[in-house]
C-alpha cells in the first residue's frame, strides 16, 4: 500500500522542483535583459 501512496508524492515533489527551476531560470533571464537595457541607456 505504501507503494501507491509514496510514488505520486515523490513524483509531485520532483515535478515541483522542476517547475521551480524553470521559474528561477526565467526570472534570471528577464532580470538580466532588464539590467542590460538599463545599462545600455546610460
mmCIF entry with sequence, helices, sheets and N, C-alpha, C, O atoms, coordinates in Angstrom:
data_MODEL
# 
_entry.id   MODEL 
# 
_entity.id                         1 
_entity.type                       polymer 
_entity.pdbx_number_of_molecules   1 
# 
_entity_poly.entity_id                      1 
_entity_poly.type                           'polypeptide(L)' 
_entity_poly.nstd_linkage                   no 
_entity_poly.nstd_monomer                   no 
_entity_poly.pdbx_seq_one_letter_code       
;(UNK)(UNK)(UNK)(UNK)(UNK)(UNK)(UNK)(UNK)(UNK)(UNK)(UNK)(UNK)(UNK)(UNK)(UNK)(UNK)
(UNK)(UNK)(UNK)(UNK)(UNK)(UNK)(UNK)(UNK)(UNK)(UNK)(UNK)(UNK)(UNK)(UNK)(UNK)(UNK)
(UNK)(UNK)(UNK)(UNK)(UNK)(UNK)(UNK)(UNK)(UNK)(UNK)
;
_entity_poly.pdbx_seq_one_letter_code_can   XXXXXXXXXXXXXXXXXXXXXXXXXXXXXXXXXXXXXXXXXX 
_entity_poly.pdbx_strand_id                 A 
# 
loop_
_entity_poly_seq.entity_id 
_entity_poly_seq.num 
_entity_poly_seq.mon_id 
_entity_poly_seq.hetero 
1 1  UNK n 
1 2  UNK n 
1 3  UNK n 
1 4  UNK n 
1 5  UNK n 
1 6  UNK n 
1 7  UNK n 
1 8  UNK n 
1 9  UNK n 
1 10 UNK n 
1 11 UNK n 
1 12 UNK n 
1 13 UNK n 
1 14 UNK n 
1 15 UNK n 
1 16 UNK n 
1 17 UNK n 
1 18 UNK n 
1 19 UNK n 
1 20 UNK n 
1 21 UNK n 
1 22 UNK n 
1 23 UNK n 
1 24 UNK n 
1 25 UNK n 
1 26 UNK n 
1 27 UNK n 
1 28 UNK n 
1 29 UNK n 
1 30 UNK n 
1 31 UNK n 
1 32 UNK n 
1 33 UNK n 
1 34 UNK n 
1 35 UNK n 
1 36 UNK n 
1 37 UNK n 
1 38 UNK n 
1 39 UNK n 
1 40 UNK n 
1 41 UNK n 
1 42 UNK n 
# 
_struct_asym.id          A 
_struct_asym.entity_id   1 
# 
_struct_conf.conf_type_id            HELX_P 
_struct_conf.id                      HELX_P1 
_struct_conf.pdbx_PDB_helix_id       AA1 
_struct_conf.beg_label_comp_id       UNK 
_struct_conf.beg_label_asym_id       A 
_struct_conf.beg_label_seq_id        2 
_struct_conf.pdbx_beg_PDB_ins_code   ? 
_struct_conf.end_label_comp_id       UNK 
_struct_conf.end_label_asym_id       A 
_struct_conf.end_label_seq_id        41 
_struct_conf.pdbx_end_PDB_ins_code   ? 
_struct_conf.beg_auth_comp_id        UNK 
_struct_conf.beg_auth_asym_id        A 
_struct_conf.beg_auth_seq_id         2 
_struct_conf.end_auth_comp_id        UNK 
_struct_conf.end_auth_asym_id        A 
_struct_conf.end_auth_seq_id         41 
_struct_conf.pdbx_PDB_helix_class    1 
_struct_conf.details                 ? 
_struct_conf.pdbx_PDB_helix_length   40 
# 
_struct_conf_type.id          HELX_P 
_struct_conf_type.criteria    ? 
_struct_conf_type.reference   ? 
# 
loop_
_atom_site.group_PDB 
_atom_site.id 
_atom_site.type_symbol 
_atom_site.label_atom_id 
_atom_site.label_alt_id 
_atom_site.label_comp_id 
_atom_site.label_asym_id 
_atom_site.label_entity_id 
_atom_site.label_seq_id 
_atom_site.pdbx_PDB_ins_code 
_atom_site.Cartn_x 
_atom_site.Cartn_y 
_atom_site.Cartn_z 
_atom_site.occupancy 
_atom_site.B_iso_or_equiv 
_atom_site.pdbx_formal_charge 
_atom_site.auth_seq_id 
_atom_site.auth_comp_id 
_atom_site.auth_asym_id 
_atom_site.auth_atom_id 
_atom_site.pdbx_PDB_model_num 
ATOM 1   N N  . UNK A 1 1  ? 0.824  -1.202 0.000   1.00 0.00 ? 1  UNK A N  1 
ATOM 2   C CA . UNK A 1 1  ? 0.000  0.000  0.000   1.00 0.00 ? 1  UNK A CA 1 
ATOM 3   C C  . UNK A 1 1  ? 0.864  1.260  0.000   1.00 0.00 ? 1  UNK A C  1 
ATOM 4   O O  . UNK A 1 1  ? 0.480  2.281  -0.571  1.00 0.00 ? 1  UNK A O  1 
ATOM 5   N N  . UNK A 1 2  ? 2.028  1.187  0.639   1.00 0.00 ? 2  UNK A N  1 
ATOM 6   C CA . UNK A 1 2  ? 2.913  2.358  0.666   1.00 0.00 ? 2  UNK A CA 1 
ATOM 7   C C  . UNK A 1 2  ? 3.385  2.723  -0.738  1.00 0.00 ? 2  UNK A C  1 
ATOM 8   O O  . UNK A 1 2  ? 3.625  3.892  -1.038  1.00 0.00 ? 2  UNK A O  1 
ATOM 9   N N  . UNK A 1 3  ? 3.514  1.711  -1.596  1.00 0.00 ? 3  UNK A N  1 
ATOM 10  C CA . UNK A 1 3  ? 3.989  1.972  -2.956  1.00 0.00 ? 3  UNK A CA 1 
ATOM 11  C C  . UNK A 1 3  ? 3.045  2.915  -3.694  1.00 0.00 ? 3  UNK A C  1 
ATOM 12  O O  . UNK A 1 3  ? 3.490  3.800  -4.425  1.00 0.00 ? 3  UNK A O  1 
ATOM 13  N N  . UNK A 1 4  ? 1.754  2.725  -3.504  1.00 0.00 ? 4  UNK A N  1 
ATOM 14  C CA . UNK A 1 4  ? 0.781  3.546  -4.222  1.00 0.00 ? 4  UNK A CA 1 
ATOM 15  C C  . UNK A 1 4  ? 0.675  4.946  -3.634  1.00 0.00 ? 4  UNK A C  1 
ATOM 16  O O  . UNK A 1 4  ? 0.303  5.880  -4.344  1.00 0.00 ? 4  UNK A O  1 
ATOM 17  N N  . UNK A 1 5  ? 0.990  5.110  -2.366  1.00 0.00 ? 5  UNK A N  1 
ATOM 18  C CA . UNK A 1 5  ? 0.894  6.439  -1.763  1.00 0.00 ? 5  UNK A CA 1 
ATOM 19  C C  . UNK A 1 5  ? 2.222  7.189  -1.838  1.00 0.00 ? 5  UNK A C  1 
ATOM 20  O O  . UNK A 1 5  ? 2.224  8.419  -1.853  1.00 0.00 ? 5  UNK A O  1 
ATOM 21  N N  . UNK A 1 6  ? 3.338  6.489  -1.885  1.00 0.00 ? 6  UNK A N  1 
ATOM 22  C CA . UNK A 1 6  ? 4.642  7.147  -1.878  1.00 0.00 ? 6  UNK A CA 1 
ATOM 23  C C  . UNK A 1 6  ? 5.111  7.617  -3.239  1.00 0.00 ? 6  UNK A C  1 
ATOM 24  O O  . UNK A 1 6  ? 5.757  8.660  -3.344  1.00 0.00 ? 6  UNK A O  1 
ATOM 25  N N  . UNK A 1 7  ? 4.796  6.861  -4.289  1.00 0.00 ? 7  UNK A N  1 
ATOM 26  C CA . UNK A 1 7  ? 5.291  7.201  -5.622  1.00 0.00 ? 7  UNK A CA 1 
ATOM 27  C C  . UNK A 1 7  ? 4.712  8.522  -6.124  1.00 0.00 ? 7  UNK A C  1 
ATOM 28  O O  . UNK A 1 7  ? 5.478  9.358  -6.603  1.00 0.00 ? 7  UNK A O  1 
ATOM 29  N N  . UNK A 1 8  ? 3.408  8.755  -6.042  1.00 0.00 ? 8  UNK A N  1 
ATOM 30  C CA . UNK A 1 8  ? 2.894  10.056 -6.508  1.00 0.00 ? 8  UNK A CA 1 
ATOM 31  C C  . UNK A 1 8  ? 3.465  11.224 -5.712  1.00 0.00 ? 8  UNK A C  1 
ATOM 32  O O  . UNK A 1 8  ? 3.663  12.309 -6.260  1.00 0.00 ? 8  UNK A O  1 
ATOM 33  N N  . UNK A 1 9  ? 3.729  11.015 -4.434  1.00 0.00 ? 9  UNK A N  1 
ATOM 34  C CA . UNK A 1 9  ? 4.295  12.080 -3.615  1.00 0.00 ? 9  UNK A CA 1 
ATOM 35  C C  . UNK A 1 9  ? 5.679  12.462 -4.122  1.00 0.00 ? 9  UNK A C  1 
ATOM 36  O O  . UNK A 1 9  ? 5.973  13.646 -4.289  1.00 0.00 ? 9  UNK A O  1 
ATOM 37  N N  . UNK A 1 10 ? 6.536  11.468 -4.370  1.00 0.00 ? 10 UNK A N  1 
ATOM 38  C CA . UNK A 1 10 ? 7.878  11.761 -4.871  1.00 0.00 ? 10 UNK A CA 1 
ATOM 39  C C  . UNK A 1 10 ? 7.829  12.323 -6.289  1.00 0.00 ? 10 UNK A C  1 
ATOM 40  O O  . UNK A 1 10 ? 8.624  13.194 -6.641  1.00 0.00 ? 10 UNK A O  1 
ATOM 41  N N  . UNK A 1 11 ? 6.904  11.831 -7.099  1.00 0.00 ? 11 UNK A N  1 
ATOM 42  C CA . UNK A 1 11 ? 6.769  12.356 -8.455  1.00 0.00 ? 11 UNK A CA 1 
ATOM 43  C C  . UNK A 1 11 ? 6.343  13.819 -8.408  1.00 0.00 ? 11 UNK A C  1 
ATOM 44  O O  . UNK A 1 11 ? 6.851  14.639 -9.173  1.00 0.00 ? 11 UNK A O  1 
ATOM 45  N N  . UNK A 1 12 ? 5.412  14.150 -7.513  1.00 0.00 ? 12 UNK A N  1 
ATOM 46  C CA . UNK A 1 12 ? 4.948  15.533 -7.393  1.00 0.00 ? 12 UNK A CA 1 
ATOM 47  C C  . UNK A 1 12 ? 6.061  16.431 -6.859  1.00 0.00 ? 12 UNK A C  1 
ATOM 48  O O  . UNK A 1 12 ? 6.183  17.579 -7.289  1.00 0.00 ? 12 UNK A O  1 
ATOM 49  N N  . UNK A 1 13 ? 6.875  15.928 -5.928  1.00 0.00 ? 13 UNK A N  1 
ATOM 50  C CA . UNK A 1 13 ? 7.995  16.708 -5.408  1.00 0.00 ? 13 UNK A CA 1 
ATOM 51  C C  . UNK A 1 13 ? 9.011  16.978 -6.520  1.00 0.00 ? 13 UNK A C  1 
ATOM 52  O O  . UNK A 1 13 ? 9.531  18.088 -6.630  1.00 0.00 ? 13 UNK A O  1 
ATOM 53  N N  . UNK A 1 14 ? 9.289  15.980 -7.330  1.00 0.00 ? 14 UNK A N  1 
ATOM 54  C CA . UNK A 1 14 ? 10.213 16.174 -8.444  1.00 0.00 ? 14 UNK A CA 1 
ATOM 55  C C  . UNK A 1 14 ? 9.670  17.160 -9.461  1.00 0.00 ? 14 UNK A C  1 
ATOM 56  O O  . UNK A 1 14 ? 10.413 17.998 -9.973  1.00 0.00 ? 14 UNK A O  1 
ATOM 57  N N  . UNK A 1 15 ? 8.385  17.068 -9.758  1.00 0.00 ? 15 UNK A N  1 
ATOM 58  C CA . UNK A 1 15 ? 7.755  17.998 -10.691 1.00 0.00 ? 15 UNK A CA 1 
ATOM 59  C C  . UNK A 1 15 ? 7.797  19.417 -10.144 1.00 0.00 ? 15 UNK A C  1 
ATOM 60  O O  . UNK A 1 15 ? 8.071  20.357 -10.890 1.00 0.00 ? 15 UNK A O  1 
ATOM 61  N N  . UNK A 1 16 ? 7.531  19.584 -8.854  1.00 0.00 ? 16 UNK A N  1 
ATOM 62  C CA . UNK A 1 16 ? 7.569  20.906 -8.233  1.00 0.00 ? 16 UNK A CA 1 
ATOM 63  C C  . UNK A 1 16 ? 8.980  21.485 -8.277  1.00 0.00 ? 16 UNK A C  1 
ATOM 64  O O  . UNK A 1 16 ? 9.151  22.680 -8.517  1.00 0.00 ? 16 UNK A O  1 
ATOM 65  N N  . UNK A 1 17 ? 9.975  20.661 -8.049  1.00 0.00 ? 17 UNK A N  1 
ATOM 66  C CA . UNK A 1 17 ? 11.361 21.121 -8.128  1.00 0.00 ? 17 UNK A CA 1 
ATOM 67  C C  . UNK A 1 17 ? 11.698 21.557 -9.554  1.00 0.00 ? 17 UNK A C  1 
ATOM 68  O O  . UNK A 1 17 ? 12.368 22.571 -9.752  1.00 0.00 ? 17 UNK A O  1 
ATOM 69  N N  . UNK A 1 18 ? 11.243 20.806 -10.532 1.00 0.00 ? 18 UNK A N  1 
ATOM 70  C CA . UNK A 1 18 ? 11.476 21.156 -11.936 1.00 0.00 ? 18 UNK A CA 1 
ATOM 71  C C  . UNK A 1 18 ? 10.822 22.490 -12.280 1.00 0.00 ? 18 UNK A C  1 
ATOM 72  O O  . UNK A 1 18 ? 11.443 23.337 -12.921 1.00 0.00 ? 18 UNK A O  1 
ATOM 73  N N  . UNK A 1 19 ? 9.579  22.681 -11.861 1.00 0.00 ? 19 UNK A N  1 
ATOM 74  C CA . UNK A 1 19 ? 8.873  23.930 -12.132 1.00 0.00 ? 19 UNK A CA 1 
ATOM 75  C C  . UNK A 1 19 ? 9.574  25.093 -11.437 1.00 0.00 ? 19 UNK A C  1 
ATOM 76  O O  . UNK A 1 19 ? 9.687  26.178 -12.008 1.00 0.00 ? 19 UNK A O  1 
ATOM 77  N N  . UNK A 1 20 ? 10.039 24.880 -10.224 1.00 0.00 ? 20 UNK A N  1 
ATOM 78  C CA . UNK A 1 20 ? 10.765 25.925 -9.509  1.00 0.00 ? 20 UNK A CA 1 
ATOM 79  C C  . UNK A 1 20 ? 12.045 26.321 -10.223 1.00 0.00 ? 20 UNK A C  1 
ATOM 80  O O  . UNK A 1 20 ? 12.379 27.505 -10.282 1.00 0.00 ? 20 UNK A O  1 
ATOM 81  N N  . UNK A 1 21 ? 12.759 25.355 -10.764 1.00 0.00 ? 21 UNK A N  1 
ATOM 82  C CA . UNK A 1 21 ? 13.990 25.657 -11.507 1.00 0.00 ? 21 UNK A CA 1 
ATOM 83  C C  . UNK A 1 21 ? 13.679 26.440 -12.779 1.00 0.00 ? 21 UNK A C  1 
ATOM 84  O O  . UNK A 1 21 ? 14.408 27.367 -13.131 1.00 0.00 ? 21 UNK A O  1 
ATOM 85  N N  . UNK A 1 22 ? 12.617 26.076 -13.458 1.00 0.00 ? 22 UNK A N  1 
ATOM 86  C CA . UNK A 1 22 ? 12.226 26.804 -14.667 1.00 0.00 ? 22 UNK A CA 1 
ATOM 87  C C  . UNK A 1 22 ? 11.874 28.244 -14.325 1.00 0.00 ? 22 UNK A C  1 
ATOM 88  O O  . UNK A 1 22 ? 12.276 29.164 -15.037 1.00 0.00 ? 22 UNK A O  1 
ATOM 89  N N  . UNK A 1 23 ? 11.127 28.453 -13.240 1.00 0.00 ? 23 UNK A N  1 
ATOM 90  C CA . UNK A 1 23 ? 10.760 29.808 -12.830 1.00 0.00 ? 23 UNK A CA 1 
ATOM 91  C C  . UNK A 1 23 ? 11.992 30.622 -12.460 1.00 0.00 ? 23 UNK A C  1 
ATOM 92  O O  . UNK A 1 23 ? 12.083 31.797 -12.814 1.00 0.00 ? 23 UNK A O  1 
ATOM 93  N N  . UNK A 1 24 ? 12.932 30.020 -11.762 1.00 0.00 ? 24 UNK A N  1 
ATOM 94  C CA . UNK A 1 24 ? 14.156 30.729 -11.389 1.00 0.00 ? 24 UNK A CA 1 
ATOM 95  C C  . UNK A 1 24 ? 14.955 31.104 -12.634 1.00 0.00 ? 24 UNK A C  1 
ATOM 96  O O  . UNK A 1 24 ? 15.507 32.202 -12.706 1.00 0.00 ? 24 UNK A O  1 
ATOM 97  N N  . UNK A 1 25 ? 15.021 30.209 -13.608 1.00 0.00 ? 25 UNK A N  1 
ATOM 98  C CA . UNK A 1 25 ? 15.749 30.492 -14.844 1.00 0.00 ? 25 UNK A CA 1 
ATOM 99  C C  . UNK A 1 25 ? 15.105 31.653 -15.602 1.00 0.00 ? 25 UNK A C  1 
ATOM 100 O O  . UNK A 1 25 ? 15.806 32.555 -16.062 1.00 0.00 ? 25 UNK A O  1 
ATOM 101 N N  . UNK A 1 26 ? 13.780 31.637 -15.734 1.00 0.00 ? 26 UNK A N  1 
ATOM 102 C CA . UNK A 1 26 ? 13.080 32.703 -16.452 1.00 0.00 ? 26 UNK A CA 1 
ATOM 103 C C  . UNK A 1 26 ? 13.260 34.036 -15.733 1.00 0.00 ? 26 UNK A C  1 
ATOM 104 O O  . UNK A 1 26 ? 13.497 35.057 -16.378 1.00 0.00 ? 26 UNK A O  1 
ATOM 105 N N  . UNK A 1 27 ? 13.151 34.039 -14.410 1.00 0.00 ? 27 UNK A N  1 
ATOM 106 C CA . UNK A 1 27 ? 13.342 35.265 -13.646 1.00 0.00 ? 27 UNK A CA 1 
ATOM 107 C C  . UNK A 1 27 ? 14.748 35.816 -13.861 1.00 0.00 ? 27 UNK A C  1 
ATOM 108 O O  . UNK A 1 27 ? 14.919 37.022 -14.039 1.00 0.00 ? 27 UNK A O  1 
ATOM 109 N N  . UNK A 1 28 ? 15.752 34.949 -13.845 1.00 0.00 ? 28 UNK A N  1 
ATOM 110 C CA . UNK A 1 28 ? 17.135 35.388 -14.030 1.00 0.00 ? 28 UNK A CA 1 
ATOM 111 C C  . UNK A 1 28 ? 17.335 35.976 -15.422 1.00 0.00 ? 28 UNK A C  1 
ATOM 112 O O  . UNK A 1 28 ? 17.975 37.018 -15.567 1.00 0.00 ? 28 UNK A O  1 
ATOM 113 N N  . UNK A 1 29 ? 16.799 35.325 -16.438 1.00 0.00 ? 29 UNK A N  1 
ATOM 114 C CA . UNK A 1 29 ? 16.948 35.824 -17.806 1.00 0.00 ? 29 UNK A CA 1 
ATOM 115 C C  . UNK A 1 29 ? 16.262 37.177 -17.951 1.00 0.00 ? 29 UNK A C  1 
ATOM 116 O O  . UNK A 1 29 ? 16.841 38.098 -18.527 1.00 0.00 ? 29 UNK A O  1 
ATOM 117 N N  . UNK A 1 30 ? 15.047 37.313 -17.443 1.00 0.00 ? 30 UNK A N  1 
ATOM 118 C CA . UNK A 1 30 ? 14.337 38.582 -17.560 1.00 0.00 ? 30 UNK A CA 1 
ATOM 119 C C  . UNK A 1 30 ? 15.049 39.688 -16.794 1.00 0.00 ? 30 UNK A C  1 
ATOM 120 O O  . UNK A 1 30 ? 15.124 40.819 -17.273 1.00 0.00 ? 30 UNK A O  1 
ATOM 121 N N  . UNK A 1 31 ? 15.570 39.380 -15.615 1.00 0.00 ? 31 UNK A N  1 
ATOM 122 C CA . UNK A 1 31 ? 16.302 40.378 -14.836 1.00 0.00 ? 31 UNK A CA 1 
ATOM 123 C C  . UNK A 1 31 ? 17.565 40.815 -15.576 1.00 0.00 ? 31 UNK A C  1 
ATOM 124 O O  . UNK A 1 31 ? 17.888 42.003 -15.590 1.00 0.00 ? 31 UNK A O  1 
ATOM 125 N N  . UNK A 1 32 ? 18.281 39.876 -16.191 1.00 0.00 ? 32 UNK A N  1 
ATOM 126 C CA . UNK A 1 32 ? 19.500 40.235 -16.917 1.00 0.00 ? 32 UNK A CA 1 
ATOM 127 C C  . UNK A 1 32 ? 19.180 41.077 -18.147 1.00 0.00 ? 32 UNK A C  1 
ATOM 128 O O  . UNK A 1 32 ? 19.925 42.004 -18.463 1.00 0.00 ? 32 UNK A O  1 
ATOM 129 N N  . UNK A 1 33 ? 18.098 40.776 -18.840 1.00 0.00 ? 33 UNK A N  1 
ATOM 130 C CA . UNK A 1 33 ? 17.703 41.577 -20.001 1.00 0.00 ? 33 UNK A CA 1 
ATOM 131 C C  . UNK A 1 33 ? 17.340 42.988 -19.559 1.00 0.00 ? 33 UNK A C  1 
ATOM 132 O O  . UNK A 1 33 ? 17.733 43.962 -20.201 1.00 0.00 ? 33 UNK A O  1 
ATOM 133 N N  . UNK A 1 34 ? 16.591 43.102 -18.462 1.00 0.00 ? 34 UNK A N  1 
ATOM 134 C CA . UNK A 1 34 ? 16.195 44.414 -17.951 1.00 0.00 ? 34 UNK A CA 1 
ATOM 135 C C  . UNK A 1 34 ? 17.421 45.231 -17.556 1.00 0.00 ? 34 UNK A C  1 
ATOM 136 O O  . UNK A 1 34 ? 17.522 46.408 -17.902 1.00 0.00 ? 34 UNK A O  1 
ATOM 137 N N  . UNK A 1 35 ? 18.347 44.614 -16.837 1.00 0.00 ? 35 UNK A N  1 
ATOM 138 C CA . UNK A 1 35 ? 19.557 45.315 -16.394 1.00 0.00 ? 35 UNK A CA 1 
ATOM 139 C C  . UNK A 1 35 ? 20.409 45.709 -17.599 1.00 0.00 ? 35 UNK A C  1 
ATOM 140 O O  . UNK A 1 35 ? 20.957 46.811 -17.631 1.00 0.00 ? 35 UNK A O  1 
ATOM 141 N N  . UNK A 1 36 ? 20.527 44.828 -18.584 1.00 0.00 ? 36 UNK A N  1 
ATOM 142 C CA . UNK A 1 36 ? 21.318 45.141 -19.776 1.00 0.00 ? 36 UNK A CA 1 
ATOM 143 C C  . UNK A 1 36 ? 20.717 46.323 -20.528 1.00 0.00 ? 36 UNK A C  1 
ATOM 144 O O  . UNK A 1 36 ? 21.455 47.157 -21.053 1.00 0.00 ? 36 UNK A O  1 
ATOM 145 N N  . UNK A 1 37 ? 19.402 46.408 -20.589 1.00 0.00 ? 37 UNK A N  1 
ATOM 146 C CA . UNK A 1 37 ? 18.765 47.535 -21.260 1.00 0.00 ? 37 UNK A CA 1 
ATOM 147 C C  . UNK A 1 37 ? 19.011 48.829 -20.494 1.00 0.00 ? 37 UNK A C  1 
ATOM 148 O O  . UNK A 1 37 ? 19.281 49.865 -21.101 1.00 0.00 ? 37 UNK A O  1 
ATOM 149 N N  . UNK A 1 38 ? 18.920 48.779 -19.179 1.00 0.00 ? 38 UNK A N  1 
ATOM 150 C CA . UNK A 1 38 ? 19.135 49.981 -18.374 1.00 0.00 ? 38 UNK A CA 1 
ATOM 151 C C  . UNK A 1 38 ? 20.585 50.443 -18.449 1.00 0.00 ? 38 UNK A C  1 
ATOM 152 O O  . UNK A 1 38 ? 20.845 51.646 -18.484 1.00 0.00 ? 38 UNK A O  1 
ATOM 153 N N  . UNK A 1 39 ? 21.524 49.519 -18.476 1.00 0.00 ? 39 UNK A N  1 
ATOM 154 C CA . UNK A 1 39 ? 22.937 49.888 -18.580 1.00 0.00 ? 39 UNK A CA 1 
ATOM 155 C C  . UNK A 1 39 ? 23.217 50.473 -19.963 1.00 0.00 ? 39 UNK A C  1 
ATOM 156 O O  . UNK A 1 39 ? 24.018 51.398 -20.095 1.00 0.00 ? 39 UNK A O  1 
ATOM 157 N N  . UNK A 1 40 ? 22.566 49.942 -20.983 1.00 0.00 ? 40 UNK A N  1 
ATOM 158 C CA . UNK A 1 40 ? 22.781 50.437 -22.335 1.00 0.00 ? 40 UNK A CA 1 
ATOM 159 C C  . UNK A 1 40 ? 22.231 51.835 -22.553 1.00 0.00 ? 40 UNK A C  1 
ATOM 160 O O  . UNK A 1 40 ? 22.710 52.543 -23.439 1.00 0.00 ? 40 UNK A O  1 
ATOM 161 N N  . UNK A 1 41 ? 21.249 52.253 -21.781 1.00 0.00 ? 41 UNK A N  1 
ATOM 162 C CA . UNK A 1 41 ? 20.653 53.576 -21.935 1.00 0.00 ? 41 UNK A CA 1 
ATOM 163 C C  . UNK A 1 41 ? 21.548 54.676 -21.391 1.00 0.00 ? 41 UNK A C  1 
ATOM 164 O O  . UNK A 1 41 ? 21.420 55.832 -21.794 1.00 0.00 ? 41 UNK A O  1 
ATOM 165 N N  . UNK A 1 42 ? 22.448 54.335 -20.486 1.00 0.00 ? 42 UNK A N  1 
ATOM 166 C CA . UNK A 1 42 ? 23.266 55.372 -19.834 1.00 0.00 ? 42 UNK A CA 1 
ATOM 167 C C  . UNK A 1 42 ? 24.313 55.915 -20.790 1.00 0.00 ? 42 UNK A C  1 
ATOM 168 O O  . UNK A 1 42 ? 25.092 56.793 -20.418 1.00 0.00 ? 42 UNK A O  1 
# 
